[in-house]
Amino acid sequence: MSAHPEDQAVRAPEELFDEHRPEPLVNRRTWLGRAAAVVGVTIAETMLSPVRAEEPAASADPTKVPGSPPSRYGHRSEFETSERVPRSWWSTLTPLQDLQGIVTPASLHFERHHNGIPSIHPGRHRLLVHGLVERPLIFTVEELKRFPSVSRLLFIECSGNSAPEWRASAGQTAQQTHGLTSTNEWTGVRLSTILKEVGAKPDGTWLLAEGSDAAAMTRSLPLADILDDALLCYAQNGEALRPEQGYPLRLVIPGWEGNTCIKWLRRLKLGTAPFMTREETSQYTDLMPDGTARQFTMVMEAKSVITSPSGGQTLQPGFIEIRGLAWSGRGSITKAEVSTDGGRSWEQARLQEPVLPKCHTRFRLPWRWDGMETILQSRCTDETGYVQPSRAALVAVRGIHSVYHYNAIQSWKISRDGQVTNVHV
């Protein structure tokens, strides 16, 4: 690395800070900064040699070198590079193909917002509960934390997950085709607990939930369908919510499309009918083949995807464990099947415990690839008996002009050279 021209004439510190010099070369802050940079470069070059700067540093024998001291907030190994990828300025995708088990690290949980991520001070945040209630109340987050809490492992899926697949095999990887779903442990207080506290009236059958973001994201929710399950959450995976996940408070409705899980929750209002907001009239409706639009299709139907091998990966002939995820908004997954011949035959995969309702379920199947071209697929069945449809069956009912709720069987083509690509069959 070449030195900066001003650094080539090295001077003693006392000379640099001589107040009698007519034009000091640098001030004290600049000198300290440059000195730190030089020391840093020297240390870095020592640690990296002979490995170059773009490669992570590693000890040749870690038993001979003291390790790093503890840190106040953990970080992953510098050798791990899996990241969310942006799909647009308002969303990022979870790298499903890189993950193990069912829990998504909070930092890799997909994000979706409608006008950016607000910065909210938890001490000033309030939740208003009003409408058809006996006692309209305003809660602070700390007051909500005083109620009995619940923790559940639940998936959240954006209704637009796999949306580009309606018309073409668009995504190259599992992250690009299915990355708008993640599973976390969510902690909070039951919605039913808070509605009991305010005295919900019997004729309050619909609930309006509103966020504090710049879009004031709002959805109407039929109360009878969510009362037993819905949570007002302030934590995920054991710590406070991430800002992009609704800090300091979000609604989580197990199994329902992600947009109903209002983030940065600030208001709940009980009424007698849907409030017909923009999000349930011009947005989040399903366009049918005859031109009509279905509203309030909130439940996410059963769906699965093979995450390994999957698009963008390269195989070598021999033993392979096929791995994937399955989930259903209507309950637990009861069966996952895998086809290694383009759907002509199916073999039941092993479901990895825990198998929980409205949560990602990991499935596995041992397989030996013979090096011949073929197509891998998975399909799942949930506890209601619903079987994930083929693409042809789904399109026959829904057409191809919808945006939401695409849950057709995913097909990965393996070429003779081992390349895995996304195809429609």
Salt bridges, closest charged atoms under 4 A:
GLU6 OE1 - ARG34 NH2 2.87
ASP7 OD1 - ARG34 NH1 3.83
GLU15 OE2 - ARG11 NH1 2.72
GLU15 OE2 - ARG21 NH1 3.96
GLU111 OE2 - ARG84 NH2 3.49
GLU111 OE1 - HIS113 NE2 3.21
GLU142 OE2 - LYS145 NZ 3.51
GLU157 OE2 - LYS303 NZ 3.06
GLU165 OE1 - HIS424 NE2 3.08
GLU210 OE1 - ARG266 NE 2.93
GLU210 OE1 - ARG267 NE 3.09
ASP229 OD1 - ARG152 NH1 3.18
ASP229 OD2 - LYS358 NZ 2.87
GLU239 OE2 - ARG242 NH2 3.58
GLU244 OE2 - ARG84 NH2 3.23
GLU257 OE2 - ARG219 NH1 3.15
GLU257 OE1 - HIS405 NE2 2.75
GLU279 OE2 - ARG278 NH2 2.59
GLU280 OE1 - ARG219 NE 3.18
ASP286 OD1 - ARG398 NH2 3.39
GLU301 OE2 - ARG330 NH2 2.95
GLU321 OE1 - ARG323 NE 2.65
GLU321 OE1 - ARG364 NH1 2.98
GLU337 OE1 - ARG379 NE 2.82
GLU373 OE2 - LYS413 NZ 3.82
